[in-house]
């Protein structure tokens, strides 16, 4: 016989559990990463124009003592 011959025995279910666990963990990690990439904000802005809200009038809003003219 050749010295390059290797004997491979059949593995039981308990001996395959670590490999199955690593496979399931890798699958769940991949699913989670793809899920995050799908939900993130796109890097390229959309073609729709971005409109900012109009600035409020100078006289609108709550007036405090700093907004009132000096009496006198």
C-alpha positions as CSV (number, residue, x, y, z in Angstrom):
1,X,0.0,0.0,0.0
2,X,1.0,3.6,-0.6
3,X,1.9,5.9,2.3
4,X,-0.6,8.6,0.9
5,X,-3.6,6.5,1.8
6,X,-5.9,8.0,4.5
7,X,-8.7,6.1,6.2
8,X,-11.9,8.2,6.6
9,X,-14.3,6.9,9.1
10,X,-18.0,7.7,9.1
11,X,-18.9,10.5,11.5
12,X,-21.8,10.4,13.9
13,X,-24.4,13.1,14.5
14,X,-22.7,14.3,17.7
15,X,-19.4,14.6,16.0
16,X,-20.9,16.7,13.2
17,X,-22.7,19.2,15.5
18,X,-19.8,21.7,15.7
19,X,-19.6,21.9,11.9
20,X,-23.4,22.2,11.6
21,X,-23.4,25.0,14.3
22,X,-20.7,27.0,12.4
23,X,-22.7,26.6,9.2
24,X,-25.9,27.9,10.8
25,X,-24.0,30.8,12.5
26,X,-22.4,31.8,9.2
27,X,-25.7,31.7,7.4
28,X,-27.4,33.9,10.1
29,X,-24.5,36.3,10.0
30,X,-24.7,36.6,6.3
31,X,-28.5,37.1,6.4
32,X,-28.1,39.8,9.1
33,X,-25.5,41.7,7.1
34,X,-27.5,41.6,3.9
35,X,-30.6,42.8,5.9
36,X,-28.6,45.8,7.2
37,X,-27.3,46.7,3.7
38,X,-30.8,46.6,2.2
39,X,-32.2,48.9,4.9
40,X,-29.5,51.6,4.9
41,X,-29.9,55.0,3.3
42,X,-28.7,55.0,-0.3
43,X,-25.5,56.8,-1.0
44,X,-26.7,58.3,-4.3
45,X,-29.3,61.0,-3.9
46,X,-32.6,60.5,-5.7
47,X,-33.5,62.5,-8.8
48,X,-36.3,64.4,-6.9
49,X,-35.3,68.0,-5.9
50,X,-34.8,68.5,-2.3
51,X,-36.8,71.5,-1.0
52,X,-36.0,73.1,2.3
53,X,-38.8,74.5,4.4
54,X,-39.2,78.3,4.1
55,X,-37.7,80.4,6.8
56,X,-40.1,81.9,9.4
57,X,-41.0,85.6,9.3
58,X,-38.9,87.8,11.6
59,X,-42.1,88.9,13.5
60,X,-43.4,85.4,14.0
61,X,-42.8,83.2,17.0
62,X,-42.8,83.9,20.7
63,X,-41.6,87.3,21.7
64,X,-39.6,87.8,24.8
65,X,-38.3,90.9,26.5
66,X,-35.3,90.9,24.1
67,X,-37.6,91.3,21.1
68,X,-39.5,94.4,22.4
69,X,-38.3,97.9,21.6
70,X,-37.2,99.9,24.5
71,X,-39.9,101.9,26.2
72,X,-39.3,105.5,26.6
